[in-house]
Amino acid sequence: MTAALFAAKSGKKVRLIDGNEQVGRKLLVTGSGRANLTNQHMNASHYTCADAAWMDTLLKRFGHTDLIDFFHEIGVLTFSTSDGWCYPVSESAQTVVEAFACALHLAGIELVLNTKVTTIDKTKEGFNLDLSTGATISANRLIVAAGGKAYPTLGSRGELFASIKNLGHSITPLVPALAPVTCEMKPWSKLTGLRFDTRVSLYESNTLLAETTGNLILTEWGLNGPAVMDLSHHISTRPNAKLELILNPLFNSEGELRDLIARKHGTATPLRVILGSVLPPKLPPVLIARAGYPVDVLINELNNGQTDKVLKSAAAMPFKVTGVRGFEYCQVCAGGVPVSEVDPMNMRSRLVPGLTLVGETLDVVGPCGGYNLQFAFSSGAVAGMEINNPPK
Ligand SMILES: Cc1cc2nc3c(=O)[nH]c(=O)nc-3n(C[C@H](O)[C@H](O)[C@H](O)COP(=O)(O)OP(=O)(O)OC[C@H]3O[C@@H](n4cnc5c(N)ncnc54)[C@H](O)[C@@H]3O)c2cc1C
């Protein structure tokens, strides 16, 4: 939609083809229906992208403030939470989709909905697109914004990767990202349903692969929430590795907790009450039991070494990883067309004249927090505004 709007602005006659019955179907469900559109801390370093300089170039062409200005232009006002996540003031993704639909209409863009592109063929003048309606249409320029394979019920099923490959591009393996992580949960069954903020470290043997801090929830099958979703592409790209997640819910409170323990030393205070000063109430009994002590043990019944053992186990809760949930449950698809095959100054293919590739079709993953929509909007905007310029 962004690509179409900017292309129309640059004077092109634009047709937007989408397999869905309405535009912006996926946008509608983002941010749990609130649309986390971008992030105030937008920076190339937050993305998993083979070339950070590539992402930096794109964000310099069209970054966070450009996007906020663009939203104002189409009638979407935004605000940011204290941690920088940006949402529409309406807190409704529907108002954003309606603003896009209205802008597309006013720009005179022809919508071809409920229609799938089945194959793309290169011709001398441009491209022929075979459609699911049986029709074939031609275009001298083509922007592919077909997404990846995440959440197929919302329209993106990766169906155009075969055509993109036939045109000459490579496709890195497509795997779920920003996905819930499945783990052996038996040792933690008493904590099902518990949600808390924690540091999460992902290890392969003793090697730290990645680390995040954020919110997560324990379920019967594994861990869900931003803190683990941001690590999931490291897991889905290592299908045979022995991986472990270590949770540290004391990541920002251990010093304070140790001071409190020192003050309460020698009193008949239950350790679980002291741990409860910084942890949700379900956690302390489980952590004390795992360290090998009765859940109601008093602080004056433990020596320093024993309280230290409880704190160490509380600061390193291990979860054996068994995998990630599939494309049906993930927010983003990792893999796709390598960024090295696309010019970030205009999003044009470096291999196929006339072809432009944007959004999740490319091998880029951002963390939770508005980074993936920003990438889709940035790459779309640059693609559209450059569509009329002669190749450099
Ligand atoms: C549940 C959920 C919540 C999310 N929340 C957020 C969030 O709050 N913030 C954030 O930054 N990111 C979020 N994301 C990720 C974000 O939605 C995506 O990164 C973004 O939508 C990618 O945009 P895109 O245009 O590249 O692809 P898509 O949004 O997937 O759009 C691709 C479009 O192409 C169409 N299409 C595909 N193939 C064909 C074909 N062959 N013919 C015709 N049309 C076709 C599809 O119907 C679809 O409309 C979320 C994702 C999900 C699934």
PDBQT file of the ligand as one rigid body, heavy atoms in Angstrom, charges set to zero:
ROOT
HETATM    1  C1  LIG A 401      -0.358 -11.494  14.336  1.00  0.00    +0.000 C 
HETATM    2  C2  LIG A 401       0.708 -10.533  13.863  1.00  0.00    +0.000 A 
HETATM    3  C3  LIG A 401       0.962  -9.389  14.595  1.00  0.00    +0.000 A 
HETATM    4  C4  LIG A 401       1.970  -8.497  14.163  1.00  0.00    +0.000 A 
HETATM    5  N1  LIG A 401       2.162  -7.341  14.870  1.00  0.00    +0.000 NA
HETATM    6  C5  LIG A 401       3.123  -6.467  14.459  1.00  0.00    +0.000 A 
HETATM    7  C6  LIG A 401       3.282  -5.208  15.107  1.00  0.00    +0.000 A 
HETATM    8  O1  LIG A 401       2.503  -4.835  15.978  1.00  0.00    +0.000 OA
HETATM    9  N2  LIG A 401       4.283  -4.392  14.666  1.00  0.00    +0.000 N 
HETATM   10  C7  LIG A 401       5.135  -4.749  13.647  1.00  0.00    +0.000 A 
HETATM   11  O2  LIG A 401       6.051  -3.988  13.318  1.00  0.00    +0.000 OA
HETATM   12  N3  LIG A 401       4.970  -5.912  12.974  1.00  0.00    +0.000 NA
HETATM   13  C8  LIG A 401       3.978  -6.769  13.346  1.00  0.00    +0.000 A 
HETATM   14  N4  LIG A 401       3.772  -7.931  12.637  1.00  0.00    +0.000 N 
HETATM   15  C9  LIG A 401       4.621  -8.186  11.459  1.00  0.00    +0.000 C 
HETATM   16  C10 LIG A 401       4.098  -7.342  10.270  1.00  0.00    +0.000 C 
HETATM   17  O3  LIG A 401       2.699  -7.476  10.180  1.00  0.00    +0.000 OA
HETATM   18  C11 LIG A 401       4.758  -7.782   8.971  1.00  0.00    +0.000 C 
HETATM   19  O4  LIG A 401       6.152  -7.713   9.109  1.00  0.00    +0.000 OA
HETATM   20  C12 LIG A 401       4.301  -6.901   7.812  1.00  0.00    +0.000 C 
HETATM   21  O5  LIG A 401       2.898  -6.978   7.648  1.00  0.00    +0.000 OA
HETATM   22  C13 LIG A 401       4.987  -7.296   6.508  1.00  0.00    +0.000 C 
HETATM   23  O6  LIG A 401       4.457  -6.507   5.502  1.00  0.00    +0.000 OA
HETATM   24  P1  LIG A 401       4.516  -6.961   3.957  1.00  0.00    +0.000 P 
HETATM   25  O7  LIG A 401       3.746  -5.937   3.216  1.00  0.00    +0.000 OA
HETATM   26  O8  LIG A 401       5.901  -7.243   3.572  1.00  0.00    +0.000 OA
HETATM   27  O9  LIG A 401       3.747  -8.357   3.917  1.00  0.00    +0.000 OA
HETATM   28  P2  LIG A 401       2.195  -8.736   4.317  1.00  0.00    +0.000 P 
HETATM   29  O10 LIG A 401       1.686  -7.784   5.346  1.00  0.00    +0.000 OA
HETATM   30  O11 LIG A 401       2.238 -10.170   4.613  1.00  0.00    +0.000 OA
HETATM   31  O12 LIG A 401       1.434  -8.418   2.996  1.00  0.00    +0.000 OA
HETATM   32  C14 LIG A 401       1.587  -9.198   1.837  1.00  0.00    +0.000 C 
HETATM   33  C15 LIG A 401       0.343  -9.049   0.994  1.00  0.00    +0.000 C 
HETATM   34  O13 LIG A 401       0.579  -9.698  -0.243  1.00  0.00    +0.000 OA
HETATM   35  C16 LIG A 401      -0.586 -10.441  -0.580  1.00  0.00    +0.000 C 
HETATM   36  N5  LIG A 401      -0.149 -11.563  -1.425  1.00  0.00    +0.000 N 
HETATM   37  C17 LIG A 401       0.741 -12.533  -1.116  1.00  0.00    +0.000 A 
HETATM   38  N6  LIG A 401       0.900 -13.367  -2.143  1.00  0.00    +0.000 NA
HETATM   39  C18 LIG A 401       0.099 -12.917  -3.122  1.00  0.00    +0.000 A 
HETATM   40  C19 LIG A 401      -0.192 -13.361  -4.447  1.00  0.00    +0.000 A 
HETATM   41  N7  LIG A 401       0.400 -14.446  -4.962  1.00  0.00    +0.000 N 
HETATM   42  N8  LIG A 401      -1.093 -12.666  -5.171  1.00  0.00    +0.000 NA
HETATM   43  C20 LIG A 401      -1.709 -11.562  -4.672  1.00  0.00    +0.000 A 
HETATM   44  N9  LIG A 401      -1.473 -11.096  -3.434  1.00  0.00    +0.000 NA
HETATM   45  C21 LIG A 401      -0.582 -11.768  -2.670  1.00  0.00    +0.000 A 
HETATM   46  C22 LIG A 401      -1.176 -10.894   0.737  1.00  0.00    +0.000 C 
HETATM   47  O14 LIG A 401      -2.566 -11.142   0.602  1.00  0.00    +0.000 OA
HETATM   48  C23 LIG A 401      -0.881  -9.696   1.631  1.00  0.00    +0.000 C 
HETATM   49  O15 LIG A 401      -1.938  -8.776   1.667  1.00  0.00    +0.000 OA
HETATM   50  C24 LIG A 401       2.760  -8.799  13.023  1.00  0.00    +0.000 A 
HETATM   51  C25 LIG A 401       2.468  -9.955  12.290  1.00  0.00    +0.000 A 
HETATM   52  C26 LIG A 401       1.459 -10.804  12.703  1.00  0.00    +0.000 A 
HETATM   53  C27 LIG A 401       1.174 -12.053  11.880  1.00  0.00    +0.000 C 
ENDROOT
TORSDOF 0
